[in-house]
Amino acid sequence: MVGIRIWSRRARTTDEKGRRRKRSTPAQRLPFIDGLRGLAAIIVAVGHTWGMLGPDHPVGPIWTADLEHLVLWPWLFGKQMVWLFILLSGFALFWSEENRTLTGRTQTTLRTYLRRRAWRILPTYYVSVALGLLVVVGLSDWLLAPSPSLRTFGPVTPAGLASHIFLLQNLSPEWMYQINPPLWSISVEAQLYVIFPLLLALKRRVNIYFSAIIMLSGVLLMNKLIDSPVFSLAHWFLLGAILAFVARRREISNIALISIAASCIAVGLLRLPQLSGLVGEGIWMVGFSALTVGLVRVPPGSWNLPTRPSFQWLGARSYSLYAVHFPIALVVWSVIGRLDLPRVVEVAATIVLGTCLSLLVSHIVYKFVERPSMRVGGTGTAAPEVAGTVSKRGVLKAKPELRLSRDGAKSTIPLDTASDAEVTLTEATVDVSAEHLGNRIT
């Protein structure tokens, strides 16, 4: 048996003169999402690592930045990367669930959905909480204070610890940044996971747009009544779901969308004072939306950078990297900050060592915690295989069956022998071009 990579065949249509043209069909799995997550995670990690040094500087337009800030300017947009994380979560969840219905499978049950989400985020989350406690409590007498804006990790209060255990620290400013500050957004995402089934339930009765409006209105009303930011960033999450709905049904020029994305992100990077607050967030929203939809129909490789192997490697570890980097950076700064190095050397050493060590620890957590827990929860990736023989010309003569191995469980799917399936060998994979295969693989 040989491992294969499967994609959907491009659908063909005709133009006004009857000539045949190709119309791209969105794939079931979108690898660029992992790549974007990896990019967002590394930006947050490097930004926090550099931020340890201090002193704090007011955030202003790019032309007011000194040389150090100008060089490190791209890494100063951690908040915007959190927005991207949340948007991609809503997009990926909705896209995945629609895959099930469009391929004739039953919808994910609520019990299965909650089990998968719990195994997906909780093991790595609690490991990062434990790592944060080990550093900020166990090493509290030794730690070197970072810049003022990052000193919020302590002291750890009983209420703050309890809020982290139950993923509720985002509900109070006093709890939000204790222990391991970046984890507040994971709590937000976990809370948004809870309301996702409600979005699907509403969509069965009204369209996706009214469903999102109803849910967002409910969230805003609840926050107003209880004066607490429950389900914060719901607008980004719901926008992601809407984009997944639109991207599957509307084919918009990739060039136009990527151009809009590049323009909006470039404007956002300038940090113009006239474009702050909701206006600034709106610009990032348009940019990230155009980028996400624009990459849906772009084939992996070529100029689709998030699908490149380095981005994919980083994307697979993005959650672990985001979760563990802060206490690692705090320890690195506490070592380097005592060496009395020149500023340039101190900045470079802290960023390089802190980022590399964070990547190493995140890889270990991914390998021994995150990936095994995904398998237990049933969120691992299926490993499809074709049974057949290889001819002298390197063509796999497939038998009429496809064998799948997923988390130790094996199953066989009969193939339609009447379909024109082309199976060719490459160095690392076997590529299968058969439209019906793309509709049968999870």
N, C-alpha and C positions, 0 to 999 in steps of 0.2 A: 504493500500500500504506500502511496506517495502523497505528501501534504500538498494541498492546492490553495490557490487564491481565487476567489470568485467575484465577478462583477456582473452588473446587469448590462445586457446588450442595448445599444442606443436605438431608441425608437425612430422609425423613419416616417416622414410626412412628405407632402408635396407642396410646391409653391403655386403661385397663381397660374403659371404656364404648364403645370402638370409635371414639372421636373422634380425628381426625388431629392430631398435634402435630409440631412441628419438633424435630429432633435435629441438633445442629451436627456438621458433618464437619470434622475438622482439615485445614487447608490443607497443600499440599505445601511451600510456602516460608513460613517464619515470620519476618516482618520484625522482630518484637519482640526477637529474639535480637540483632540488630545494635544496636538501641536500648539494650539492657541493657549490651552491650559498650562502647558509647560512654559511657554513664553511669559505668561502672566505670573506664574509662581516664581520664576527666576528674577523677574523685575522686583517683586515684593521682597524676596530674600536679599538681594543685593542692596536694595534701598534701606532696609532695616539694618543690615550689617554696617553700611556706611554711616547711617544715622547714629550708631553707637558713639561715634567719636565726638560729635558736637563741635562747636556750639550750635544751638538751634539758630536757624536763619528764617526770617519771615518769607513766606512764599509769595513771590512776585513775578512779573513778566520776565521773559528770558533775557531781555537786554539789561536787566538789573543784576544779573547773576555774576559772581566773581568767577575766576578761572576754574577753580575746583568744582563749583556747582555747574558750570557750563559743560565741563568734561563729563560729569556724572548726571547730567540733566535727564536723560532717558530713564533713569532708575528712580526718579522721584514721583512716580505716579502710581503708588500702591493702592490708593483709594479707587482709582479708575480700573485697576486690575481686578479688584473685588467685584466691581460692577460687571466686568466681563465674565468672571467666574459664575456669577448668579445667572446672567443671561444664558450662558452656555448650558447651565444645568437645566433650566426650563426648556431650552431647545432640544437637548439630548433626550430628556425624559419623554417629551411629546413625540419626537421623531421615532423613538424606540417603540412606544406604545402603538403608534399608527402603523409601524411595520407589521405588528402582529395582526391587526384587523385587515390590512390590505393584502396580506398573504394568506388569509383564510383561517388564521388561528384564533383561538378564544382570547379574550382580553385577560390581562393579568389580574388575578384575584387580589382583593385588598390584603389578605393575609400574606400572600406571596410577595406582594409589593413591599409591605412593611418589613418583612423578613429580609428581603434583599437590601433595602435601604439601610437597615440597622447593621447588617454585617458589612455593608460597604463603608460606613463612616465611623462606627463606634469603636472598633478595636484600635485603629490608628489614632483616633481622637484621644482615647484614654491613655494610650502610650505617650502621646505628646503632653497630656496633662501631667502624667507621672514624671516625665522628663523635666517639665517646667518646675514642678515641686522640688525635684532633686536639686536643681540649680538655684532657684530663688530662695528656697528654705534651707536646704542642706549646705549650700555654699554662701549663705547670706553675709557672713562675716568677712569673707574673702573677696566677694565681687567688687569690681570697680564700677562706680556709678557711671552710667552712660549719659548721653545728652538729656536735658530735662524732659523733653517730650517722650522719652522712652523709659522713664523711671516709674512707670505706673504699675509694674509687675508686683510690687510689694508696697505695704505689708499684706500678707494673705490673711483674710478674715474668715471666720467660720461660714458666714453667709456667702462670701465669695467662693469658697471651696464648694459649698453645696450647690451654688448656681452653676458651677462648671460641671459638676457631676450630672446634673439634670439638663444641661445645655440651655440654661436660661440666663447666662451672664449678660447678654445683650439688653436685658430689660432694665438694667440699672447702671448708671455711669460709675457707681462705686464698685461694681463687680466686674465690669466689662473688660478692663485691661489688667486684671490681676493674673498672676501665675505665668501665663503664656498669652500675651495680648492678642496676637493674630487669631486666636481660636474663637473670638466673638463672631466672626463671619461664618464659621462652621456651624455655630448654634443657629444663626439666622437661616442658613441653608437647610438644616435639619427641620426647622419649623416650617419652612416652605414646602419641604417634602410632604408634610402632613396634609397640606391643603391641595396638593396636586390631584388626588383622587376626586375631590370635589369639583375641580375644573373639568375633569373627564365626565363626571355625572351631569354637570350643567350643559356640557357640549352636546349631550345626547338629546337635549330638549330645545336648546337655542344654539345659534352658531357660536364659533369660538370668540368672536369679537364681543358679543353681548355677555358671554360667560366671563370673559376677563374683566369687563366693565363692572359687572355685578360683584365679582370677587374683590376687585380693588376698592370699590365703594364700601363694601362691608369691612374691609381691613381698615380703611381710613376712619370710618365711623366708630369701630371698636377702639382704635387707638385714641380717638378723641374722648370717648366715654370713660375709658379706664386710665387715660393719661400714661400710656406705656407703649413703647415701640414694638408691639407684637407683629410678627411677620413683616418686619422692615425690609425694604428692597423688594417688596412683592411686585412692584411695577416692572422691575428688571426681569424677574422670574417669569411673569405672565407675558411680557414682551417676547421672551425667548420662545415660549410655547406658540405664540402667534406667528413668529417668524418661521418656525418649523412647519406650521400649517401652510403658510403662503409659499415657502420655498419649494414645497412638493408639488404645488398646483400652478405656479406661475413661473415662466422662464423669462427672466430679465437679463439683459446684456451684462455679462460678467465684467466687461471692460468698464461699462458705465458705473456699476456698483462698486468696483474696486477703486475707481477714480473718486467717487463720492466719499468712500471710506478714507482714502488717503488724504483728501482735502480736509475733512472734518477732524481727523486725528491730528493732522499738522496744525490746524487752528487751535485745537485743545492743548497741544504741546507748548504753544506760545504763552499760555496762562495770561491771556489778556484780561486786565481788570474789568473791562466792560462786559466780559463774557463769564462772569462768575455766577455762583448760585445755580438756580434752576436752568438758566440759559446755557451755562457751561455744561451742565449735566445733559441737557438736551442735545448739544453738539456731539458729545461722546456717545450718546444713545444712537443718534443717526449714523455715526461712524462705525460703531460696533455692529449695528444691525446690517448695514450695507456690506461690511466685511464678511459677516457670517453667511448671509444669503448669497453673496457673490462667490464664495468658495464652494458652495454645495455642488455645483455642476462642473467644477474644474477638476480634471483628472489628477490623481496623485502624481507627484514629481513635477518636472518642468519648473514653472515659476510659482507653483503652489508650495511655498516654503514650509508651512506647518506640517506637511506630509513627509518631509525629508526625515531620514533615520535619526538624526541628532535631535530634532524636535519631538519625534515620536518617543525616543528613549526618555527624554525629559518629561514629556507629557504623561507617560505611564507612572512616573514618580512624582508628579506635580502635587498631588494631595499630601503625600508624606513630606515633601520638601516644604510646602506651605506650613504644615503642622509643626515641624520640629526645628525650623531654622532659627527662631528667635532665641531660645535658650542656648543653642550652639554659638550664635553670634555673641551673646552676652559673655560666655566663657572665653571666647577668642579675644574679645576686647579687653577683658580683665587681665589677660596675659600680656598682650602687646602694649596696652596702655601703660604698663609699669616699666617699659623698656626705655623710655625717654628718647624715642627716635625722632628724627626730623619729620616734619608734617607730611611731606610727600611719601616718604617711606612708610610712615605709620598708616596713612590712608591706604596705600597699595597693599601692605601686608595684611591689614585687617580685612579688606575686601576679598583678596585672593584666598587667604587661609580660611576665613569664615565661610565663604561660599563653597570652597572645595570640601571642607569638613561637613558642611550642611548637606551637600550632595552625597557624600559618603554615608552619612547617617541615614539620610532619606532612602538611599538604595538598600541599606540593611533592613530598615523598617518595611519597605515595600516588599522585599523578598521574603521576610520571615513573619510579617504581620499582615500587611495589606493584601498581598496576593493570595495567601492561604485563606484569609477570611472571606475574600470574594468568592473563592471556590466553594466554601461551605455555604455561603448565602445564595449560590446559584447565579452569580453575576459574572462568572468567568467567560472567556471567549471560547466558542466552539472550535474544535480542530477538525475540519472536514478532510476526508480522504477518499480517493477513488480507487477501487479495486480494478486491476487490469494488468496488461503486459506492455512492455516498451519495445517498439520495433527498432530496427537498425537505424532508421532515420530520426530517431528521437521522438517519435510520436506515440503517445500513450493510447493504446487501444482499449477504451473503457468498456467494461462490462455494464449491463443495464442496472447498476445499483450504485448508490453513494453511501459510504460508511462514515458515520460521525462518531467522534469520541469526545465527550464532554464531561470533565471532572470524574473520569473513571467509568462513566456509564456509556455503553456503546449502543448504537442503533443504526438501522439500514433503511435508506429511502430508495424505492425503485425509481429508475430513470425512465423517461419517455423515450423509447428507442426510436420513435419516429422523428424526434427532434434532431436538428443538425448541430451536434455538440462538437466543438473543436477543442482538443486537449493537446497542448504542446508543452514540452519540458523546457525549463530554464535551469540555471545553475542552482538556485535555491528553492524554487517553487514550481508547481505546475499550474499554468493558467487555464481556466476553463471559460470559454465563451459560449454560454447557453442561457437564454433568457429564463427558461423554466427553472434552472438551478438557482438563480438569484432569488426566485420566489419561494424556494423551499428551504433555504438555509437561515438559521437564526444567528 
